[in-house]
Amino acid sequence: MKKQIIIYIILLSATGVFAQNKPMDHSMHNMGGMEMKKDTTPKTMDHSAHGAPMSSSYSKDLPMNRDGSGTSWQPDASPMYAYMFHGKKWMSMLHGSVYARYNRQDVFNSGSRGAYRFDAPNMLMGMTQRNIGKNGLFAVHAMLSLDPFTVGNGGYPLLYQSGEAYKGSKLVDKQHPHDLFSALTVSYAQHIAKDADAYISFGYPGEPALGPPVFMHRLSALSNPDAPLSHHYADATHITFGTTTLGFRYKDVKIEGSVFTGREPNEKRYDFDEPKFDSYSVRLSYNPSKEWALQVSNGWLHSPEELDPHDNVTRTTASAIYTKMLSDDSFIASTFVYGQNNAHGKTRPSALLESTLQLSKTAIYGRYELVSKDANELDLLTTLPTNPTLNINALTLGASRILGSFKKTDLRAGLQATANFSPNEVRSLYGTAPMAVQVYLRISPAMMKMGGKHKMPMKDTGKMVM
């Protein structure tokens, strides 16, 4: 396993992630609300010029703003929170976040399932890319998380959450931590015709073409440190040890297919799990305008859960993301996600609606979820042997504010509360409506803005409107 880690470090070093690139002045780039207006000439971005903007990692024709997690799409109007670097051949980006928080589930002790914790969920993601000839684009992505150290292998308290296992037991009322190596991917995209390109991506770990952008990369969930209760119904495959994806785009429509490992990561959060490539998925994405990103997808997962090894799951998702810039430093971002798991002929659906209103330094945000989980998933078969379906409602409201910025890095303070509405069958365990509260400080890159007299250089390939 040490050899695998060394190979990845050598790969990332060779492709420029750790190259001596110069930081790009954020004042030259307003990535929020970027739009490509069509022209009669081919619209291939030129990234060889000093100071030119980065494109999508999977298409030289599209803005970087469109890239979500993995190969997913988000609206082109999405502002970016990142540090940019540019060299002679390589263009690179770094972003991430860390929450230092106090998290208390079931504040009023209405049930017996609550817990509290001081912890620090976090992630750091970097990417670098370069042109290969006139029409090719090569990219490398890496994502690391220190969750195994700052959260712990047993995860953080989160009422009604389920998925994965620890020390031979199901993780219930806890959100599992992310692996130290959460993404290590390489991709190649080829411009094949006007408004058309194709790409191939390999990740170990990586993210197959299944579901919307994962919650931590959605603007609508920017200030919420918690994973959704529907995480394992929609976007939990974002850490998959072995995935290969092929995609084809024509204009604003993209079709993708992946072959990947269906098993969720094991409790050893520092190693690389065995790649099996025993599952597959397809996804159709469509961005009808710069404010919208739509997708539908279906995945056939082989034995995703370690403690239920004979259960295969068919996962179906659909999502709509809307983002609109209100000013240079204000926006509204909303996401609706439907996800369902089908196993043994039994379908368990979920629905999520979340939104963030960012007004200069202050953000107001919320999330509502309706999730159907059975007693087995919540490890309650001894209490409910008939394995009934339990419909869980959860509503989160919160606010955060930027306390200050230093070296293009924001320090935010936030407060949020969640009301969990319990099904009748489990109120003796959870209470009728257990309340959770969190207080946190968040450190992350500042929003990239436009300012000063500089403009982004572009070829005569289309007009970039900021």
Sequence and secondary structure as in RCSB ss.txt:
>XXXX:A:sequence
MKKQIIIYIILLSATGVFAQNKPMDHSMHNMGGMEMKKDTTPKTMDHSAHGAPMSSSYSKDLPMNRDGSGTSWQP
DASPMYAYMFHGKKWMSMLHGSVYARYNRQDVFNSGSRGAYRFDAPNMLMGMTQRNIGKNGLFAVHAMLSLDPFT
VGNGGYPLLYQSGEAYKGSKLVDKQHPHDLFSALTVSYAQHIAKDADAYISFGYPGEPALGPPVFMHRLSALSNP
DAPLSHHYADATHITFGTTTLGFRYKDVKIEGSVFTGREPNEKRYDFDEPKFDSYSVRLSYNPSKEWALQVSNGW
LHSPEELDPHDNVTRTTASAIYTKMLSDDSFIASTFVYGQNNAHGKTRPSALLESTLQLSKTAIYGRYELVSKDA
NELDLLTTLPTNPTLNINALTLGASRILGSFKKTDLRAGLQATANFSPNEVRSLYGTAPMAVQVYLRISPAMMKM
GGKHKMPMKDTGKMVM
>XXXX:A:secstr
 HHHHHHHHHHHHHHTTTS  EE  TTB   TT EEE  SS      SSTT   EETTEEEEEGGGB STT B  
TT   B EEEE SS EEEEEEEEEEEEEESSTT  SS   EEEE  EEEEEEEEEEETTTEEEEEEEEE  HHHH
T TT EEEEEEEEEEETTEEEEEEE    SEEEEEEEEEEEEETTEEEEEEEETTB  S SSS GGG GGGTT  
S  TTHHHHTGGGSBSSEEEEEEEETTEEEEEEEE  S   S TTS       EEEEEEEE SSTTEEEEEEEEE
ESS  TTSTT  EEEEEEEEEEEEEEETTEEEEEEEEEEEEEETTEEEEEEEEEEEEEETTEEEEEEEEEEEEET
TTTT TTT TT  EEEEEEEEEEEEEEEEEETTEEEEEEEEEEEEE  GGGHHHH SS EEEEEEEEEEE B  B
 SS      SS EEE 
